[in-house]
Amino acid sequence: MTDAAPSDERPLDRLRVLAKQDVLVTPSLRHIEGFTLEGLLTFLWHGDPGAERVVLMCGGAMGGLLGPANGLYHDLGETFARDGIGVIRIGYRRPNDLPGCVLDVAGAADLAHRNGARRFVIVGHSFGGAVAINAGCMLRPMVSGVVTLSTQSAGCERASTLDRPLLLLHGDRDELLPTMASQAVQALAGQGDLEILRGTGHLLIEAAEHLRTRLRGWITEVFTRSLDGVEAGVPGG
């Protein structure tokens, strides 16, 4: 089974979910599992499911839901939920498969859109940076901004069509991907705010508190700036 499908089919339909489970873990966190022929898709959804602003968070090549910097994604999910912004952390069906992972993110956006979401910011770490760039291009009419963390440059060739605010953060002691990877993505996009984090490795642990503050401020700002500038279209439609 492939991810190819008619252009009028929405992303959530393309995932071919055979069955799902949806459990309210806390008053502000849902755990959703979708069983598909291509693997288990997991969403951890923070905040009001009807929130108009939603952050989509993507893991690296091995998947994962916590994000870098000692659980950055979980902490931001809790923080944004209190701010009235939804967060969906995405556990891929097939980690390290770029087209499939992009579809997983689009499926999360589609699910949120059906519940009332109209604007998105997409965040991705490492391989997830390429996922975020491609998902941002795919969902561009509804995307307020994209954040990459220690991103790879492979798979980011479409960045020139993103045309949305872009924040790139990368440690200068990254053991896996050099800072030039983020520099290459910035060049491909033709824009973007690149911040090099001194003394910081691939998981960005050394800059954990800075990242929490920086991303909360930047994401809130781009949502505010895009209040009247983003179309309320159908994700991937």
C-alpha positions as CSV (number, residue, x, y, z in Angstrom):
1,M,0.0,0.0,0.0
2,T,1.4,3.4,-0.9
3,D,0.6,7.0,0.1
4,A,-0.6,7.9,-3.4
5,A,-4.2,8.9,-3.5
6,P,-6.6,11.1,-5.5
7,S,-5.9,14.8,-5.1
8,D,-9.5,15.4,-3.7
9,E,-8.9,12.9,-0.8
10,R,-8.1,14.5,2.5
11,P,-5.0,13.5,4.5
12,L,-6.9,11.8,7.3
13,D,-8.7,9.7,4.7
14,R,-5.5,8.8,3.0
15,L,-4.1,7.3,6.2
16,R,-6.7,4.5,5.9
17,V,-7.2,4.2,9.7
18,L,-8.8,0.8,10.4
19,A,-9.6,1.5,14.1
20,K,-8.7,4.0,16.7
21,Q,-8.5,4.5,20.4
22,D,-8.9,7.9,22.1
23,V,-8.2,8.2,25.8
24,L,-8.3,11.4,28.0
25,V,-5.2,11.0,30.0
26,T,-5.6,14.3,31.9
27,P,-8.1,17.1,31.5
28,S,-5.7,18.8,29.0
29,L,-4.1,15.8,27.3
30,R,-5.6,13.2,24.9
31,H,-3.8,10.0,23.7
32,I,-5.0,8.9,20.3
33,E,-3.9,5.8,18.5
34,G,-4.8,5.0,14.9
35,F,-4.3,1.5,13.6
36,T,-3.3,1.4,9.9
37,L,-1.9,-1.2,7.5
38,E,1.3,0.8,7.5
39,G,1.8,1.0,11.3
40,L,0.5,2.6,14.5
41,L,0.0,6.3,14.3
42,T,0.0,8.1,17.7
43,F,-1.1,11.6,18.5
44,L,-0.7,13.2,21.9
45,W,-3.0,16.2,21.9
46,H,-2.6,19.0,24.4
47,G,-5.2,21.6,25.1
48,D,-8.7,22.3,23.8
49,P,-9.4,20.1,20.8
50,G,-11.4,23.0,19.3
51,A,-8.5,25.5,19.5
52,E,-8.1,27.6,16.4
53,R,-4.3,27.7,16.8
54,V,-2.4,24.4,16.9
55,V,1.3,23.5,17.0
56,L,2.3,20.2,15.3
57,M,5.5,18.7,16.7
58,C,7.6,16.1,14.8
59,G,10.3,13.8,16.1
60,G,13.5,12.6,14.4
61,A,14.4,9.6,12.2
62,M,13.7,7.1,15.1
63,G,10.4,8.7,15.9
64,G,9.5,9.6,19.5
65,L,7.1,12.0,21.1
66,L,9.2,13.9,23.7
67,G,11.3,15.9,21.4
68,P,14.8,17.2,22.2
69,A,16.0,19.1,25.2
70,N,14.7,16.8,27.9
71,G,11.1,16.6,26.9
72,L,10.7,20.0,25.1
73,Y,7.6,18.9,23.3
74,H,5.8,17.8,26.4
75,D,6.6,20.9,28.3
76,L,5.6,23.2,25.5
77,G,2.4,21.2,25.1
78,E,1.5,21.9,28.7
79,T,2.5,25.5,28.4
80,F,0.6,26.2,25.2
81,A,-2.5,24.4,26.5
82,R,-2.6,27.0,29.3
83,D,-2.3,29.8,26.7
84,G,-5.2,28.5,24.7
85,I,-3.0,27.0,21.9
86,G,-3.4,23.4,21.0
87,V,-0.4,21.1,20.5
88,I,-0.3,17.7,18.7
89,R,2.8,15.5,19.2
90,I,3.0,13.1,16.3
91,G,4.3,9.5,16.5
92,Y,5.0,8.4,13.0
93,R,3.7,5.2,11.4
94,R,7.0,4.6,9.7
95,P,9.9,6.7,11.2
96,N,12.5,7.8,8.7
97,D,10.1,7.6,5.7
98,L,9.8,11.2,4.6
99,P,6.7,11.1,2.5
100,G,4.9,8.9,5.0
101,C,5.8,11.1,7.9
102,V,4.7,14.2,6.1
103,L,1.4,12.5,5.5
104,D,1.2,11.7,9.2
105,V,1.6,15.4,10.0
106,A,-0.9,16.4,7.4
107,G,-3.3,13.9,9.0
108,A,-2.9,15.5,12.4
109,A,-3.6,18.9,10.8
110,D,-6.7,17.5,9.1
111,L,-8.0,16.1,12.4
112,A,-7.4,19.4,14.1
113,H,-9.0,21.3,11.3
114,R,-12.2,19.1,11.5
115,N,-12.3,20.2,15.2
116,G,-11.9,23.9,14.5
117,A,-8.2,24.6,13.9
118,R,-7.4,27.2,11.3
119,R,-3.8,28.1,11.8
120,F,-0.7,25.9,12.4
121,V,2.9,26.1,13.3
122,I,5.0,23.0,12.6
123,V,8.1,22.1,14.7
124,G,10.6,19.4,13.8
125,H,13.8,18.0,15.3
126,S,16.6,16.5,13.2
127,F,15.0,14.4,10.4
128,G,11.8,16.0,11.7
129,G,13.1,19.3,10.3
130,A,12.7,18.0,6.8
131,V,9.2,16.7,7.8
132,A,8.3,20.1,9.1
133,I,9.5,21.9,6.0
134,N,7.7,19.6,3.6
135,A,4.5,19.6,5.7
136,G,4.7,23.4,5.8
137,C,4.8,23.5,2.0
138,M,2.0,21.1,1.7
139,L,-0.3,22.9,4.2
140,R,1.0,26.4,3.4
141,P,-2.3,28.3,3.2
142,M,-2.9,27.4,6.8
143,V,0.6,27.6,8.1
144,S,1.8,30.6,10.2
145,G,5.4,29.4,10.6
146,V,7.9,26.6,10.7
147,V,10.6,25.8,13.3
148,T,13.5,23.4,12.7
149,L,15.7,22.1,15.5
150,S,19.1,20.6,14.6
151,T,17.7,19.9,11.2
152,Q,19.1,17.9,8.3
153,S,19.2,19.5,4.9
154,A,18.4,16.3,2.9
155,G,14.8,16.4,1.8
156,C,14.4,20.1,2.3
157,E,14.8,21.0,-1.3
158,R,11.2,22.4,-1.4
159,A,12.0,25.0,1.2
160,S,12.1,27.7,-1.5
161,T,8.3,27.4,-1.8
162,L,7.6,27.6,1.9
163,D,7.2,31.4,2.0
164,R,6.3,31.4,5.7
165,P,8.2,32.7,8.8
166,L,11.0,30.2,9.5
167,L,13.1,29.8,12.7
168,L,16.1,27.5,12.6
169,L,18.0,26.6,15.8
170,H,21.2,24.5,15.8
171,G,23.9,23.6,18.3
172,D,27.5,24.4,17.3
173,R,28.6,21.1,18.9
174,D,26.1,18.9,17.1
175,E,27.6,15.4,17.0
176,L,25.3,14.2,14.1
177,L,24.5,17.2,11.8
178,P,26.7,20.2,11.4
179,T,25.4,23.8,11.6
180,M,25.9,24.0,7.9
181,A,22.8,21.8,7.5
182,S,20.6,24.5,8.9
183,Q,22.5,27.1,6.9
184,A,21.8,25.1,3.8
185,V,18.0,25.0,4.6
186,Q,18.1,28.8,5.3
187,A,19.7,29.3,1.9
188,L,17.2,27.0,0.2
189,A,14.3,28.9,1.7
190,G,15.9,32.2,0.8
191,Q,15.0,33.5,4.3
192,G,14.7,32.5,7.9
193,D,16.1,33.4,11.3
194,L,19.0,31.1,12.1
195,E,20.3,30.9,15.7
196,I,23.5,29.0,16.5
197,L,23.4,27.8,20.1
198,R,26.9,27.8,21.6
199,G,28.2,24.7,23.4
200,T,25.1,22.7,22.4
201,G,24.8,19.2,21.0
202,H,22.3,17.5,18.7
203,L,19.7,17.0,21.4
204,L,20.0,20.6,22.5
205,I,20.0,19.7,26.2
206,E,22.5,22.5,27.0
207,A,20.0,25.1,25.7
208,A,16.8,23.5,27.1
209,E,15.6,26.5,29.1
210,H,16.5,29.0,26.3
211,L,14.5,26.8,23.8
212,R,11.4,26.8,25.9
213,T,11.4,30.5,26.2
214,R,12.4,31.2,22.6
215,L,9.9,28.9,21.0
216,R,7.0,30.0,23.2
217,G,7.7,33.7,22.3
218,W,8.3,33.1,18.6
219,I,5.3,30.8,18.0
220,T,3.0,33.1,19.9
221,E,4.2,36.0,17.9
222,V,3.8,34.4,14.4
223,F,0.3,33.3,15.3
224,T,-0.5,36.9,16.3
225,R,1.1,38.3,13.1
226,S,-0.8,35.8,10.9
227,L,-4.2,36.5,12.5
228,D,-5.6,38.1,9.4
229,G,-3.2,36.7,6.8
230,V,-3.7,33.0,6.6
231,E,-6.4,31.3,4.6
232,A,-8.7,28.8,6.4
233,G,-8.4,26.2,3.7
234,V,-8.6,22.4,3.9
235,P,-5.3,20.7,4.9
236,G,-3.8,19.0,1.9
237,G,-7.0,19.4,0.0
